[in-house]
């Protein structure tokens, strides 16, 4: 079975095409478009510009699927549509212009699907899972390979930076402002934080960018999929440096993330500190794999089982 999954996110819109065969999932194709929908929110609602961007990418992805004769696909939206106050209007516009009705995931459901996806490729024992998106951050605490706590915070890399940073490059004061915002949100969870979760598993563009920057700056081998808390701290130190060479060295590695990188790194660093994480592992699988497993494969298996009965 070949199946397409479209992830309508707050910063990027992604298309993943999977093949499921002999009980295994294989990624055949992955496409990404940076739409920056979180920056297209005014007075709590997604603007016409944002709607047009979303529809343009969705129609392009439909054409790709059609050209490959892939009839079966699903579309879901995360904070991009979850956190807006004109959701029904936007959904109607998307249906009118594309024929697609995206499933809007609640925050806790997004976190659960994140966990399912990561568990597909990583042996999870005890640790923290983080998914830093453009408009939200999902957190999962797990022990013995099972979810202990999960949540979604409506603060992501793009909307945090967009609200806090006046110019293009965040100043030291603006970095401190972002730090305060995310820490207030973590306080509001009222979790009894245990600061001995040594291992973190991360998904999302901000975390992947942190890995790529760490590889470049700290000579981490190209095949590595992990970095440490000291790497994140040093990157942030360079971003707030008064020496232009320091922050230029960071931004030149991931220039396409200039409007979300500092926001994402602040979130990552503060969560690392809260839970005492030392090692950050980047999972190759995430919410799209989790959605495919939960919504498509598992439901298909349930139907087959019921038919047999």
N, C-alpha and C positions, 0 to 999 in steps of 0.2 A: 504494500500500500504506500502510495506517495501522497503526501498531504502538506498543504501550505498553512502557515501560521503568521498572521500579521499582528504586530504589537504596536498599537498606537500610543506612544509615550509622550511625555511632556517636552522632551528635548529631541529625541530621535524616534523615527518610525521605521520599524524593521520588518523584513520579510524573511522567514526561515522556511525552507522546503525540506521536509524530512521523508525518509523512507523507513518504513517499519517492516522488518522481515526476520523470521526465525527468532522472535522475541527480542530483537535488538533494534535500537534507533540509530539511524545514520543521517547526519546533516549533509544534504546534497548541495544546498546553496544558501547563501546568507547575504542579504542586501540591507543597506542602511541609508536613510536620508535624514539629515539634521534639519528639523522643521522649527525647533524652538517655540513650541506652542505655549509654554509657560510664560514666555515673554510677550505673548499676544493676549494677555488677560487684562481687561480694564474694568474697574468697578465690579470685580468678581466674575465677570463673564468673558467667554472667549469671543474675540472680535471677528469681524468679517474676514480680515486678513488671515487670522488663524484658521478659520473654517476653510477658506480657499486653499491654504497650504496643505491642510489635512486631506482635503478631497483630491487635490492634484496628485499627491503621493499615492493615495489609495487607488486611484484610477490607473496610475502607472504600474502599480503592483498587480492589479487585475489583468492588465495587458500582458505582463510577464507570465502570469499563471496560465492565461489563455494560450499564449504562444507555445507553452510547453504541454498543452493539453491536460492541465491539472484542474479538474473540476471541483475537487474537494478541498475546501480551505475554511478557516475560521479567523475572525477578527475580534480582538479584545482591546479595551482601552483601560489605562490605569489612572493616575492622577490627572492626566490631560483632560479627561472628561468628568472624573469623579469629583474634583475640587472646584467646579465652576457652578455658578448659580443659574445659568441658562442652558443646562444640560439637555432638556427635552427639545428645545429649539435647535440646538446644535445637532442632536441625533436625527431630527427630522430633515435638516438641511443635508446632512451626510447621506441619508437614505435617498433623498431627492436627486442628489448630484452624482451618486455612485452606485446606488442600489444596495449598499451595504448597511447593515444595522449592527454596529459593534456591541459586544457584551462589555458592560462597564463593571469592572471588578471592584468590590469593596476592599479596603486596605488590608484587613486581616486575611482575606482570601488571597490577595496578592502575595502576602508573606508566606502563606501556606504553600502556594504553588511554587514560590521561590525555593522553599525547602525541598519539595518533591523533585524539582529540577536538579538542584545541587546534589541531592542524595543519589541521583541516577549515575553520577560519575565520580563521586567522592565517598570515601568511607568515613562517615560521620560518627563520632563518639561523643565528645563534649566540647562545646564551644559556642561561638556567636556567629550568626549569619547576618550579613548586612547587604542590602540592595539600595544603593544611592541612585535615585533617578533624577529626572529634571524637576519634578514637582512634589516628590515624596521620598521618604526613606523608610524602608521596611527592616525590622529587626526581629530575629528569632534566636531565642536561647534554647539550646538542646543538650540533653544528657542521655547517655546510653542509646544514641541514635534516634531519639524521639523528642518531639517538640515539648519544651517546658513552658515557655511563654512566647508570645508573638504580638507584634503591634505594627502599626503604620503611622508615621508622623508626617503631617502635611507640609513638610519642609524638604525641598530637594536642592540639588546643586544650582540649578538655573534660577528658580524663583527666589532662593536665598540671596544669591549674588545680585539678581536684578533689583531686589528691594533695598539692598544694603550698599551697593557700589554705584557712585555717581558717574565715574568715568569708565574707562576700559580696564585699567589696572587697579586692583584693590590697594588702598593705602593701609598702613599699619592700624590706623584707627578703625577703618572699615572691616579689617580682618577681626579685630577685637569685638566689633559690633556683631558680626556673624557668629563668633564664638559664644557670645552671651545669648543670642537667640536660640541656638541649638541646645545649649545647656539648660535654658529655661524649659524647653520642650521635653528634655530628658527628665528634668525634675518633676514635671507634671505627670509623668508615667506613674510616679509613686511606687516604683519598683525598689525592692531592697537590693541595691546593686552589690553584686559579689565581684570583687576585683581580682579574680583569679581564673578567668577564662582565657587561658594562654593563647588558644588558637582561634583565629577568625577566618571565616570563609566569606569572600566578597564577590558580588556580581554588580553589573552596571558599568556604564562608561567611565565614570569618575575613578573607580577603583582600577579598572584596566589601564586608564591613563597613568595612574600613580605607579603601576608596575612598569609601564614602558619608560616613564621618566626615570624611575629608579635604576632600570637596566642601563640607561644611557649615562646617568650621572655617577653611579656607584659601581660600575663595572660588574653588574650581575650577569651571569651567563644568559645567552639568548633563549635557551630552552627552559629556563626557570619560570615557574608560575607563582613564586612567592617573594615577599620582601618583608622588612621588619618595621617596627614602630619608629626606630631611629631614622630610617629613610624618610618616612612621612614628615617627621619633625624637621629634618634638614631641608626638605623641599619647601615647607612653609617658611622656614627662616630665610630662604633665598627669595621667596615671593615678597616678603616684607622688608627686604634689604634696601638700603638707600643707594646701593650701587646698581646702576641699571644693568650691568653685565650679569649680575646674579639672577634677576628675574627674567631677563631675556633668554638666558641659558635654559630656563624651564619652559617658557612659552614657545620657544622655537621647536621643541620636541613635539608638542601637541597644539599647534596654532589654532586648529579648528575648535578647541575647547576654551578659548580665551574668555568667553562669556559665562563659563560655568566651572572652570577648573578650581579657582580659589574657594568657591562655595563648597564644592564637593570634597576638597581636601580638608577644609575646616570640619565638616561633618565627620569625615572618616577619622580624623585625629582625635576629636572629642569623644567619640564612641570607643575608640581604642583605649583612651585614658580611663574612661568609666569602668570598663571591664577588665583592665589590666592585660590586654592582648599584647603579645610579643611578636607573633608571626601572622602575617596576612597572606592567605592562599587565595588565588584567583581561580574560581571554578570556570570550566569551559562550558558548563551547562547552567541554565538559569530558568527564568519564568516561562520562556517559550517551550522548552522541553517539559517543564512541569505541567503546563497547560495541555500539551499534547498527550502526556501520560494520563493525566487525570480526566480530561474531558473527552478524549478520543479513544485511546487504547483501553483504559479501564472500563469505559461505558460499552465499548464494543465487546469486551470480554464478558461483561455482565449480561448483555443481550444473548450472546452465544450460549452462556450457561443456562439462562432461563429457557431458551428454545430447546435445549437438550432435556430439560426437566419436563 
